[in-house]
Amino acid sequence: MSRCLTVRPKGWFRLSVAKRTNPRQKEPSTLVRPLSPVPIALYLFRITALVALASLSAPVAAQSQSAPSKTQPAKPPAPKPVATPPVAPKAAPLDDNSATATVAPETGPNETSTATSAEPSLPLPRFVSLRTDPVNLRNGPGVRYPVEWVYMRRRLPVEIIAEFETWRQIRDLDGAEGWVHQSMLSGRRTGMIKGEAQALRKANVDKAETLAMLEPGVVVDIQRCPADGPFCRVEIGSRQGWLKRDQFWGVYPQEKIE
């Protein structure tokens, strides 16, 4: 009896983005410390010194105000204001929140969110895959929206459920939804094993030879799916075989893939 190969997934495919607090960081204290007691004799000494200082400085200040100033030159007459024609105000530049401002995409400055998509009219919903990793999943169609999840595995199958300009709302196997830029997606069809470990068959029949056991979370490349059959031909690494449609996520019932 030949030994069957078991294929396992490569770690987590999605990470949560949450605000983490430092447990060692302490809140600033709001307590007010009481003043230390001061002897009454010290208060009396301070008051006596202030009164004596004020009595000495009062005659000097009065004398300096009564004596005329001999060294201060006469001030020249102020020039008359010259009337100048009013200047038209300049238009203020548009800010980032204006209607015509563009939003930088996830990938680079060569694309803008107001640019028209080069994709042809495609049906909704439809399956695609992640082109690269990591990929930010935002809660709105734009970089101004916060990131809720980060996908850490390329070729992951996702489902496009809505579109807004160059942004796509997607859904993954677990039902998590959010928005990614279209440049993060690829038309390459992939599937993810779901449920329990599934047998990769040598032929498109239930009793065909088992080539490998694929555990949940393993991603396979879909080569073709005949519309009139329950099996799809897939590839993983250097192995090719057949899986049933209900054994993985990433294809619709009766969908034809060539």
C-alpha positions as CSV (number, residue, x, y, z in Angstrom):
1,M,0.0,0.0,0.0
2,S,1.5,3.3,-1.1
3,R,1.9,6.1,1.4
4,C,-0.5,9.1,1.0
5,L,0.8,12.6,1.1
6,T,-0.8,15.1,3.5
7,V,-0.8,18.8,2.6
8,R,-1.3,21.3,5.4
9,P,-2.0,25.1,5.2
10,K,0.7,27.7,5.8
11,G,-0.3,29.6,8.9
12,W,-3.0,32.2,9.3
13,F,-4.4,33.9,6.2
14,R,-5.9,36.9,8.0
15,L,-4.9,39.1,10.9
16,S,-7.0,41.5,12.9
17,V,-6.0,45.1,13.3
18,A,-6.9,46.3,16.8
19,K,-5.7,49.1,19.1
20,R,-3.4,47.5,21.6
21,T,-2.7,49.2,24.9
22,N,0.5,48.9,26.9
23,P,-0.3,47.3,30.2
24,R,2.8,48.8,31.8
25,Q,1.8,52.4,30.8
26,K,0.1,54.0,33.8
27,E,-2.5,56.7,33.7
28,P,-1.3,60.2,34.9
29,S,-2.2,60.9,38.5
30,T,-5.1,63.3,39.1
31,L,-4.5,63.7,42.8
32,V,-3.7,67.1,44.3
33,R,-1.1,67.0,47.0
34,P,-1.7,69.2,50.1
35,L,0.6,72.1,50.8
36,S,3.2,71.7,53.5
37,P,2.5,73.8,56.6
38,V,4.4,77.1,56.8
39,P,5.2,78.8,60.2
40,I,3.2,82.0,60.9
41,A,6.4,83.9,61.7
42,L,7.6,83.3,58.1
43,Y,4.4,84.7,56.7
44,L,4.7,87.9,58.9
45,F,8.4,88.4,57.8
46,R,7.4,88.2,54.1
47,I,4.6,90.7,54.5
48,T,6.8,93.2,56.4
49,A,9.5,93.0,53.7
50,L,7.0,93.6,50.9
51,V,5.5,96.7,52.6
52,A,9.0,98.2,53.2
53,L,10.0,97.6,49.6
54,A,6.9,99.3,48.3
55,S,7.4,102.4,50.6
56,L,10.9,102.8,49.3
57,S,10.1,102.5,45.6
58,A,7.1,104.9,45.7
59,P,9.0,108.3,46.0
60,V,11.5,107.3,43.3
61,A,8.7,106.4,40.9
62,A,6.9,109.8,41.6
63,Q,10.1,111.8,41.0
64,S,10.9,110.0,37.8
65,Q,7.4,110.8,36.5
66,S,7.5,114.6,37.5
67,A,11.0,115.3,36.0
68,P,10.8,116.4,32.3
69,S,12.7,114.4,29.8
70,K,15.6,116.4,28.2
71,T,17.1,113.8,25.9
72,Q,14.0,112.5,24.1
73,P,13.8,114.1,20.6
74,A,10.6,115.4,19.2
75,K,8.7,112.8,17.1
76,P,8.3,113.6,13.4
77,P,4.7,114.0,12.2
78,A,3.2,110.8,11.0
79,P,2.9,110.4,7.2
80,K,-0.5,110.5,5.7
81,P,-1.9,107.2,4.5
82,V,-1.8,106.6,0.8
83,A,-4.9,105.1,-0.7
84,T,-4.2,101.9,-2.6
85,P,-6.6,100.1,-4.9
86,P,-8.2,97.0,-3.5
87,V,-6.6,93.6,-4.5
88,A,-8.9,90.8,-5.5
89,P,-8.5,87.8,-3.2
90,K,-6.9,84.7,-4.7
91,A,-8.8,81.4,-4.9
92,A,-7.8,79.0,-2.1
93,P,-6.4,75.7,-3.2
94,L,-8.7,72.7,-3.0
95,D,-8.2,70.5,0.1
96,D,-8.2,66.7,0.3
97,N,-11.9,66.7,1.2
98,S,-13.1,68.6,-1.9
99,A,-15.2,66.9,-4.5
100,T,-12.4,66.9,-7.1
101,A,-9.6,65.8,-4.8
102,T,-8.2,62.4,-5.6
103,V,-7.3,59.6,-3.1
104,A,-4.0,57.8,-3.4
105,P,-4.5,54.0,-4.0
106,E,-2.9,51.3,-1.9
107,T,-0.1,50.6,-4.4
108,G,1.4,53.8,-5.8
109,P,1.0,57.3,-7.2
110,N,0.4,56.3,-10.8
111,E,-3.3,55.4,-10.2
112,T,-6.1,57.5,-8.7
113,S,-9.4,56.5,-7.3
114,T,-11.3,58.8,-9.7
115,A,-9.8,57.1,-12.7
116,T,-12.1,54.8,-14.7
117,S,-11.5,51.1,-14.3
118,A,-10.0,49.2,-17.2
119,E,-11.9,46.1,-16.3
120,P,-14.7,45.1,-18.7
121,S,-18.3,44.8,-17.4
122,L,-18.1,41.7,-15.3
123,P,-21.0,40.0,-13.3
124,L,-21.5,40.4,-9.6
125,P,-20.8,38.4,-7.5
126,R,-17.7,36.7,-8.9
127,F,-14.6,34.9,-7.5
128,V,-11.1,36.3,-7.8
129,S,-7.9,35.8,-5.8
130,L,-5.4,38.1,-4.0
131,R,-2.6,39.2,-6.2
132,T,0.0,39.8,-3.5
133,D,0.4,40.0,0.3
134,P,-0.1,41.7,2.6
135,V,-3.5,43.2,1.6
136,N,-5.4,45.7,3.7
137,L,-9.1,45.1,4.1
138,R,-10.8,48.5,4.8
139,N,-14.3,49.3,6.0
140,G,-14.9,51.7,3.1
141,P,-13.8,52.3,-0.5
142,G,-10.8,54.6,0.1
143,V,-7.5,54.9,1.9
144,R,-9.1,57.3,4.4
145,Y,-11.1,54.4,5.8
146,P,-9.5,52.4,8.6
147,V,-8.0,48.9,8.1
148,E,-9.9,46.2,9.9
149,W,-8.1,43.1,8.6
150,V,-4.8,42.3,6.9
151,Y,-4.6,39.3,4.5
152,M,-1.2,37.5,4.8
153,R,-1.5,35.0,2.0
154,R,-1.4,35.6,-1.7
155,R,-3.6,33.6,-4.1
156,L,-6.4,33.5,-1.4
157,P,-9.8,33.1,-3.1
158,V,-12.2,36.0,-2.4
159,E,-15.6,36.9,-3.7
160,I,-16.4,40.4,-5.2
161,I,-19.8,41.5,-4.1
162,A,-19.8,45.2,-4.9
163,E,-17.8,47.8,-6.8
164,F,-17.1,51.6,-6.4
165,E,-14.8,53.2,-9.0
166,T,-11.5,51.4,-8.5
167,W,-12.4,49.7,-5.2
168,R,-13.9,46.3,-4.7
169,Q,-15.9,45.0,-1.8
170,I,-15.0,41.4,-1.1
171,R,-16.0,38.5,1.1
172,D,-13.8,35.7,2.2
173,L,-14.5,32.1,3.3
174,D,-15.3,33.1,6.9
175,G,-17.8,35.8,5.8
176,A,-15.5,38.8,6.6
177,E,-16.3,41.7,4.3
178,G,-14.4,44.9,3.4
179,W,-12.9,47.0,0.6
180,V,-9.6,46.6,-1.3
181,H,-8.1,48.4,-4.3
182,Q,-8.6,46.6,-7.6
183,S,-4.8,46.4,-8.1
184,M,-4.7,43.9,-5.2
185,L,-6.9,41.4,-7.0
186,S,-6.2,38.9,-9.8
187,G,-8.5,37.0,-12.1
188,R,-6.6,33.8,-11.4
189,R,-9.0,31.3,-10.0
190,T,-8.1,29.5,-6.8
191,G,-9.9,27.5,-4.1
192,M,-9.5,26.8,-0.4
193,I,-10.2,23.5,1.2
194,K,-13.1,23.7,3.7
195,G,-14.6,21.4,6.3
196,E,-12.3,18.5,6.8
197,A,-9.4,17.0,5.0
198,Q,-10.3,16.1,1.4
199,A,-8.8,13.5,-1.0
200,L,-7.2,14.8,-4.2
201,R,-8.3,12.1,-6.7
202,K,-6.4,10.9,-9.8
203,A,-9.6,10.9,-11.9
204,N,-13.0,12.6,-11.7
205,V,-14.7,9.7,-10.0
206,D,-15.3,9.0,-6.3
207,K,-13.3,5.7,-6.1
208,A,-10.3,7.0,-8.0
209,E,-6.8,6.7,-6.6
210,T,-6.0,9.2,-3.8
211,L,-3.0,11.3,-4.7
212,A,-2.9,13.4,-1.5
213,M,-5.0,14.5,1.5
214,L,-5.6,18.2,1.6
215,E,-6.3,19.7,5.0
216,P,-8.7,22.7,5.6
217,G,-7.1,26.0,4.6
218,V,-4.9,24.6,1.8
219,V,-5.2,26.8,-1.4
220,V,-5.3,25.1,-4.8
221,D,-5.2,26.5,-8.3
222,I,-8.3,25.7,-10.3
223,Q,-7.5,24.6,-13.9
224,R,-10.9,23.7,-15.2
225,C,-14.5,22.9,-14.0
226,P,-16.8,21.3,-16.5
227,A,-20.3,22.7,-16.2
228,D,-22.0,19.3,-16.4
229,G,-20.0,17.6,-13.7
230,P,-19.4,17.8,-9.9
231,F,-15.6,17.7,-10.2
232,C,-12.9,20.3,-10.9
233,R,-9.3,19.7,-11.9
234,V,-6.9,21.5,-9.6
235,E,-3.2,21.8,-9.1
236,I,-1.1,22.2,-5.9
237,G,2.6,22.3,-6.2
238,S,3.6,19.7,-8.8
239,R,0.5,17.6,-8.3
240,Q,-2.7,17.7,-10.4
241,G,-5.9,16.0,-9.5
242,W,-9.6,16.2,-9.1
243,L,-11.8,17.7,-6.3
244,K,-15.5,18.0,-5.9
245,R,-17.0,21.5,-6.0
246,D,-18.4,21.1,-2.5
247,Q,-15.0,20.2,-1.1
248,F,-13.5,23.7,-1.5
249,W,-14.5,27.3,-1.6
250,G,-14.0,29.4,-4.7
251,V,-16.4,28.2,-7.3
252,Y,-20.2,28.4,-7.9
253,P,-22.4,25.4,-8.5
254,Q,-22.7,24.6,-12.3
255,E,-20.0,27.3,-13.0
256,K,-17.9,26.5,-16.0
257,I,-14.2,27.3,-15.9
258,E,-11.9,26.6,-18.8
